[in-house]
Amino acid sequence: MREIKFRVWDNETNKFWHEGRNLALVSLVPDNLINDDSTVLEQYTGLKDKNGVQIYEGDILQHKASKFINFTVLFKYGCYYAHDTSEIMSDELLGSLNFDNEMTVIGNIHENPELLEVEE
């Protein structure tokens, strides 16, 4: 069974709350605190990159074969996807990618938005 973990990005302080809170701890947080524009709730995908780093929604991944395309992790249609923000490649299901030796977490959309800029 995969671990159910969350992290919460606080838009007001520009910091993550303590990462790795389990479902029970997050469920104790008042609903209005994590469902407004001041915070972003992101879930752990259950996957790790080639270095053993846990992959969460909002993380930015880099594939070893392409130093020029970075992917963001997003949840849609009931699945986690690696989304190519440059739109060169189509979205890939996270489970179909080989993380053990190909993907690396290089940042996240909150702290490292510059990693998503497309070089012309």
RARAFEN-V486305 format. One line per field, one symbol per residue. ss: DSSP state (@ for helix, = for strand, . for the rest). Layout:
ss = ???
This chain:
ss = ....======....==....==@@@@@...@@@@....==========.....===..=====..===========..======.......==@@@......======....@@@@....
